């Protein structure tokens, strides 16, 4: 089976698997960013499917795939919100970490050592696919996003986040996060694999999806907090896209 997986990228994250749930460990940037990632995800899912965010389990009845789930930082809150969650990761070492943590907090999540292509070949279908902080780590972004599109039911929603490619992102994500703050091990990211918002939107459209919204995740070093921005997509950003109710599969 052809795959968009980059083995070297998988190895990087497998080496850090045991630290997923340590907020001061190698995944500290994701723990810090998680509240705004969740706000974006919840906002887009609720709006797309007409769900009331004030309900206890607003995503009841929705089947959701968290592809590149890592230790489950997004899978767990989605399960708490009522979604039926499948978490999949190509780094085998991440899965037992995610399973153990879910068991410890009493959540039923279907974690699998798998890829988007393998799930597609198995005929899996979802209402929502999360592809957060993964597209910059795959070998072929278009092939990966095409598999994500095929995993969606008609009318389904794909949420994708990544890092822009410009001088600012190099200064922030490579020099700042890896070399100065040492939040991440050196070499976690490759600047040349970062993707601009226009490039990602083009990939999504080529994959057969319709772009709905672009949102930036911005960090304020003075307030030491992240926030959502509809205008600043200069470093971290996300795009919401949907699968048409009818799509040409020719």
VEXVOPA-761050 format. One record per atom (N, C-alpha, C): residue in one letter; x, y, z. Coordinates in steps of 0.02 Angstrom, whole numbers, plus 32768, in hexadecimal, padded with zeros to 4 digits. Layout:
<atoms>
aXYZ
...
</atoms>
This chain:
<atoms>
x802A7FC48000
x800080008000
x802C803E8000
x801D806D7FD5
x804180AC7FD5
x802F80D48013
x805F80F8802D
x8053811F806A
x807681628066
x805A81938087
x807981D5808A
x80A581DC80C8
x80AD81A680EF
x80D481A8812C
x811E81B4811D
x813D81E08145
x818581EC8142
x81A381C8817E
x81C881928172
x81E2816881A8
x820E818F81D9
x823681BD81BF
x826281E481EB
x823A8210821A
x8203822C8201
x81D98256822B
x81B7822D8261
x819F81F1824F
x817F81C5827F
x81B081B482B7
x81EF81A682A5
x8221819382D7
x822D81CB830A
x822B820982F3
x823582428321
x820182408359
x81C282368347
x818D823A8378
x818881FA83A2
x819B81C28384
x819A818483AB
x81CE818883E3
x820581AA83D7
x823981B0840A
x822281DA8445
x81EF8202843B
x81D6822E8471
x81948216848E
x817D81DB847C
x813981C4848B
x812981C684D6
x815881B48500
x814A81AF8548
x813B81F38567
x814A822B8544
x8143826D8561
x81028291854E
x80D5826F852B
x809A82908511
x807282B58547
x806A82988581
x803F82B685B4
x806582DE85E9
x80A482EE85DB
x80CB83188608
x80C7836085EE
x80A2838C8611
x809A83D185F8
x80DA83F985F8
x810E83E18619
x814F84038619
x818383DE85F0
x816D83A985CC
x819B838085A5
x81A38399855E
x81B5836A8532
x81C4837D84ED
x8187839484C6
x814A838684DF
x810E839C84BD
x80EE83D984DF
x811683FD8505
x80FE84398527
x80DC846A84F7
x80F7847784BB
x80D584A5848D
x808D8490847C
x8082844E8474
x803E84378464
x8010843F84A0
x8029843184DC
x8001843B8518
x7FED8485851F
x801C84B18510
x800E84F98515
x7FDB850E84E0
x7FE184F184A4
x7FB58504846C
x7F7184E1846F
x7F6C84AC8496
x7F3084828493
x7EEE84A8849E
x7EEA84D784CD
x7EAA84FA84D6
x7E91851D8497
x7EBE853D8471
x7EA7855F8434
x7E99852D83FD
x7EBF84F683FA
x7EAF84C183C9
x7E6A84A783D6
x7E5A849A8415
x7E18847F8426
x7DE184B18418
x7DEE84F18425
x7DBB85248417
x7DAC852583CC
x7DE0852383A3
x7DD68521835B
x7DAF84E38346
x7DC384A9835F
x7DA3846A834C
x7D59846A8360
x7D4C847B839F
x7D07847A83B8
x7CDC84AC8392
x7CF784E78386
x7CD1851A8361
x7CBF8503831C
x7CEF84E682F8
x7CE284D282B3
x7CB3849582AF
x7CBC846582DB
x7C8F842A82DA
x7C48843F82ED
x7C4184668322
x7BFF847C8338
x7BDC84A48301
x7C0084D182E1
x7BE284F982AC
x7BD084D0826F
x7BFB84A2825C
x7BF0847A8220
x7BB4844B8227
x7BAE842D8262
x7B7983FB826C
x7B3E84178294
x7B3E845882A2
x7B05847682C5
x7AFC845C830C
x7B3384538330
x7B3084388374
x7B33847183A7
x7B10846883DF
x7B0E84988415
x7B4A848C8443
x7B7984B88444
x7BB584B0846D
x7BA784AF84B7
x7B6C84C984CC
x7B5C84CB8513
x7B448488852D
x7B33845A8502
x7B1D84188518
x7B5883F28536
x7B4983C18560
x7B7E839B8582
x7BA883748551
x7B8883538521
x7BAC832A84F0
x7B94833E84AA
x7BA983798492
x7B8D83938454
x7B9E836B8415
x7BD283428418
x7BE7831D83DB
x7BCF82D583DB
x7B9E82C68405
x7B8082838406
x7B68827183C0
x7B78823483AA
x7B62821C8369
x7B93822A8330
x7BC98250833E
x7BFB825E830A
x7C35822E8312
x7C4C821282DB
x7C8781E782DC
x7CC3821082C5
x7CF7821182EE
x7D30823E82E3
x7D71821782E1
x7D9C822882B1
x7DDF820C82AC
x7E12824282BD
x7E3E823282ED
x7E77825D82FD
x7EB4823A82DF
x7EC7824F82A3
x7EFF822E8280
x7F4082518295
x7F72822982A9
x7FAD824482C8
x7F9E8259830F
x7F7B822C8333
x7F5E823D8374
x7F92824683AB
x7FCF822B83A1
x8001823083D5
x7FE9820D8414
x7FEF8230844D
x7FDA8214848C
x7F91821F849D
x7F6D82428470
x7F25824B847A
x7F10828E8496
x7F3A82C2848D
x7F2B830484A9
x7EEA8322848C
x7ED8830F8450
x7E9983268432
x7E6382EF8434
x7E7882B1842E
x7E47827A842F
x7E1F8279846F
x7E40828484A7
x7E1C828084E7
x7DE682B584EF
x7DF482F584E2
x7DBE832684E8
x7D86831B84B6
x7D968302847B
x7D6182F3844A
x7D3482BB8464
x7D5182898485
x7D29825484A3
x7CFD826F84DB
x7D19829C8503
x7CF182B9853A
x7CB682E1851F
x7CBD82FD84E3
x7C87832484C4
x7C5582F784A1
x7C5E82B584A5
x7C2B8287848C
x7C3A8265844B
x7C7082788428
x7C7F825983E7
x7C97821183F1
x7C8A81E883C0
x7CA881A583BD
x7CEC81AE839C
x7D2281A483C2
x7D6481B883AB
x7D8F817C8399
x7DAE8181835E
x7DE48154834A
x7E23817F8348
x7E56816A836D
x7E96818D836B
x7EC981608348
x7EE981798314
x7F18815082ED
x7F5B817382E8
x7F92814D82EC
x7FD4816A82E6
x8003813882C6
x80308151829C
x80618126827A
x809D811682A6
x80A3813982E0
x80D8812A8310
x80BC80F88342
x80D280BA833C
x80B480858364
x80B9809283AF
x80F080B083C5
x80FA80BC840C
x80C980ED842B
x80A881168402
x80778145841D
x803781238435
x802580EB8415
x7FE480CD8422
x7FDD80B18469
x800C808B8484
x8003807484C9
x800180AD84FB
x802680E384EE
x8024811E851A
x7FDE813C8519
x7FC1814484DE
x7F7E816084D8
x7F4A813284F7
x7F4F80F184EB
x7F1F80C28508
x7F2080C38554
x7F5C80C28570
x7F6380C085B9
x7F4580FF85D8
x7F53813985BB
x7F39817785D8
x7EED817985D3
x7ED18163859B
x7E8881628594
x7E68813485C7
x7E8780FB85D3
x7E6D80CC8605
x7E7080EB864A
x7EA5810E8659
x7EAD812C869B
x7E79816286A9
x7E6281848675
x7E2F81B9867F
x7DE981A1866D
x7DE18161865D
x7DA081448652
x7D7F81558610
x7DA8815C85DB
x7D8C816C8599
x7D948131856A
x7D6081248542
x7D6280EE8510
x7D74810C84CD
x7DB3810384B8
x7DCC811D8479
x7DEC80E48453
x7DDD80DF8413
x7DF780AA83E9
x7E3A80C083CB
x7E7180B183EE
x7EB380C483D5
x7ED0808D83A9
x7EEE80A18371
x7F0980718342
x7F4D80878327
x7F7A80578321
x7FBA806282FE
x7FAA805A82B4
x7FA080928292
x7F88808F824D
x7F9880D18229
x7F8780D381E9
x7F90810E81BF
x7F4E8120819E
x7F4C815D8182
x7F108172815E
x7F0281448123
x7F3781308101
x7F2E810580C6
x7F1380C180DA
x7F2A80A58112
x7F1280648128
x7ECA8067813E
x7EB7809D8160
x7E7180A58174
x7E4480AE8138
x7E5D80D38106
x7E3780DB80C8
x7E2D809880A6
x7E62806F80A2
x7E5E802E8081
x7E2D800080A6
x7E26800A80E7
x7DF87FE1810F
x7DB07FF98109
x7DA5803080E5
x7D61804980DB
x7D4480718115
x7D70808A8141
x7D5980B1817A
x7D3B80F38162
x7D09810C8186
x7CE8814B8175
x7CDB817381B5
x7CE381B581B0
x7CDD81E081EA
x7CB7822081D8
x7C98823E820A
x7C78827F8201
x7CAC82B78206
x7CDF82AD822F
x7D1382DF823A
x7D5782BD8239
x7D8782DC8218
x7DCD82C6821B
x7DF783018234
x7E1D82F4826A
x7E4E83258282
x7E9283118268
x7EB4833F8247
x7EF983358230
x7F2183718249
x7F2E8371828A
x7F4C83AB82AB
x7F9783A082B6
x7FBE83CF829E
x800783CC82A5
x8023838B8289
x800B83778250
x802583398231
x8039834381E8
x8017837081C4
x80238374817C
x806A838A816C
x808B83AF819A
x80D183C3818E
x8102838A819B
x80E9835181B2
x8114831881C0
x810B82DE818F
x80DE82E5815E
x80D382AE812F
x80FE82B880F0
x8108828180CC
x813382858090
x810F82A58055
x80CC829C8052
x80A582B48019
x806582D38033
x806383158040
x80288334805D
x7FE883298034
x7FED832E7FF2
x7FB083267FC9
x7F9582DF7FCF
x7FC082AD7FCC
x7FA982687FD3
x7F8A825C8018
x7FA98278804B
x7F8E8271808F
x7F4982918094
x7F4282CF807C
x7F0282F28081
x7ECD82D18055
x7EE182B3801E
x7EB1828F7FF5
x7E968252801A
x7EC18230803F
x7EA981F88068
x7E7A8211809F
x7E8A824A80BC
x7E5D826780EF
x7E19827680D1
x7E1882918095
x7DD982A08073
x7DB082618068
x7DD1822B8054
x7DAE81EC8047
x7D9581CB8087
x7DB281DD80BF
x7D9B81C380FF
x7D5D81E88119
x7D4E822180FA
x7D138247810F
x7CD4822F80ED
x7C9E822E8114
x7C5D822580F6
x7C4A826480CF
x7C1E825F809D
x7C07829C807B
x7BED82CE80AE
x7C02830D80A7
x7BEE834080D6
x7C1B83438114
x7C4E83188116
x7C7A83168150
x7CAB83508152
x7CCE8356818B
x7CF9838F8199
x7D40837981A7
x7D7183998186
x7DB8838E8192
x7DD583CD81B1
x7DF683C481EB
x7E1883FB820C
x7E6383ED820B
x7E88841C81EE
x7ED0841281E3
x7EF6844E81FF
x7F2B84428226
x7F558479823D
x7F9E8469822E
x7FC4849D8223
x800B84948213
x803084D6821F
x806C84DD8202
x80958519820C
x80A5853981C9
x809C857A81C6
x80AA85A0818A
x80F5859D817A
x810785AB813C
x814D85AB8127
x816285F28114
x818586138140
x819F86568134
x81D786638166
x81F5869E8163
x822C86AD8191
x821686AF81D9
x81D986C781E5
x81C086CB822A
x81B786858247
x819C86578220
x819186138239
x81D485F18247
x82078600821F
x824985E3822C
x826485FE826E
x825C863F8279
x8275865D82B7
x824F864382F4
x820D863A82EE
x81E586258327
x81E885DA8333
x81DB85B282FE
x81D4856A8307
x82168545830A
x8249855E82E6
x8289853B82E5
x82B9855A8317
x82C9859A830E
x82F985BA833B
x82DC85C28381
x829F85DD8386
x828285EA83C7
x827085AB83EE
x8245858183D0
x822B854683F4
x825F851083FE
x828A850683CC
x82BA84CE83D1
x82FE84E283EC
x8316851D83DA
x835B852F83EC
x8360855D8428
x8332858C8430
x833585BB8467
x830F85A184A4
x82CD8596849C
x82A4857F84D3
x82AE853484E2
x82C5850F84AF
x82CF84C784B6
x828F84A384CB
x825784BB84B1
x8217849A84BD
x821484588497
x82368455845E
x823684198434
x827E84058425
x828B83C4841B
x82CF83AF8407
x82E183CD83C4
x832083DE83BB
x833683F8837A
x832783C68343
x830F83DF830B
x82FF83B482D3
x82B8839A82D3
x828E83AE8305
x824983998306
x822583AF82C7
x823383EC82B2
x821484078275
x824884168240
x823384108202
x825C842481C9
x8239845E81A5
x8259849781A5
x823984D4818B
x822384CA8142
x824984A6811B
x8238849D80D4
x81F6847680CC
x81E1845180FF
x81A3842A80FB
x816784518116
x8173848D812F
x813A84B78144
x811284C98106
x80D284D9810F
x80A384E380D8
x807F852680E2
x807D854F80AF
x8059858E80B4
x800E858280B3
x7FE685B180CD
x7F9D85A880CA
x7F8285A08084
x7F9D85C48054
x7F8585BD800F
x7F9785787FF3
x7FD2855F8003
x7FE5851D7FEC
x7FB784E7800A
x7FAA84ED804B
x7F7F84BC806C
x7F3884BF804F
x7F1F84FB8044
x7EDC85028027
x7EDA84E27FE1
x7F1084EA7FBB
x7F1284CB7F78
x7F13847F7F7D
x7F3B84647FAB
x7F3C841C7FB6
x7EF684027FC7
x7ED484257FF4
x7E928410800A
x7E6084107FD0
x7E6384447FA7
x7E3784477F6D
x7E4784117F3A
x7E8884047F30
x7E9C83CE7F02
x7E85838A7F1C
x7E8183847F5D
x7E6B83457F7C
x7E1F833D7F78
x7DFB83707F61
x7DB3836B7F5B
x7D8B83897F94
x7DAB83B67FBA
x7D8B83D67FF3
x7D7E84207FE6
x7D4F843C800C
x7D3E84838005
x7D5684A78043
x7D8184D9803B
x7D9C84FF8073
x7D65852B8090
x7D5C852780D3
x7D28854C80F5
x7D448586811E
x7D7C857C8140
x7D9685B0816C
x7DE185A78177
x7E0385DF8181
x7E4A85E08193
x7E51860681D5
x7E7685EA8204
x7E7D86098246
x7EC58602825D
x7EE186388279
x7F2486368293
x7F25862782DE
x7F5B860682F4
x7F6885FC833B
x7FA38629834C
x7F99865B8374
x7FCE868C8382
x7FE3868A83CB
x8024869283D6
x803F8690841A
x805586D5842F
x803E86EA846A
x8052872B8486
x8085871F84BD
x80C6872E84B1
x80F9872084E4
x80F1874A8522
x80D18785851C
x80C887AF8557
x809387928586
x805B877C8568
x8027875D8590
x803287128599
x806486F78574
x807686B08576
x803886848569
x801486958533
x7FD9866E8524
x7FCC866E84D9
x7FA7863B84C4
x7F928634847F
x7F4C86508475
x7F3D86668438
x7EFA867C8428
x7EEC866F83DE
x7EAC866F83CC
x7E9886678387
x7E9886AA8364
x7EAA86AB8324
x7EAA86E882FC
x7E9186D882B6
x7E6286FE829E
x7E4A86F5825A
x7E7787188227
x7EA68741823F
x7ED087678211
x7F1987518211
x7F33873B824A
x7F7A872B824F
x7F8586E08246
x7F9886CD820A
x7FA8868781FA
x7FF3867F81ED
x801B86AC820A
x806186B081F8
x808B86768210
x807686548245
x809D861B825E
x806F85DE8263
x804E85D4829B
x8020859B82A2
x7FDB85AE8289
x7FBB85818265
x7F78858F824A
x7F53854E823D
x7F1285548232
x7EE885198224
x7EB7852B81ED
x7EA284F881C8
x7E7085018194
x7E3984CC819D
x7DFB84E3819A
x7DC184B6819B
x7DAA84AD8153
x7D9F846E8140
x7D86846080FC
x7D5284288101
x7D26842780D0
x7CEF83F580D2
x7CEC83CE8092
x7CD183938097
x7CC78368805D
x7C8083758041
x7C7A83828001
x7C38838D7FE6
x7C0A83517FF0
x7BCA835E7FF0
x7B9A83277FF9
x7BA082F47FC2
x7BB1830A7F86
x7BBE82DC7F4D
x7C0182EE7F30
x7C2D82BD7F26
x7C7082CC7F0C
x7C7E829C7ED2
x7C9F82B67E9F
x7CB1828E7E65
x7CEB82617E77
x7CE282207E77
x7D1781F17E88
x7D3B81D57E4B
x7D2D81F17E12
x7D4C81D77DD5
x7D9881E17DD7
</atoms>
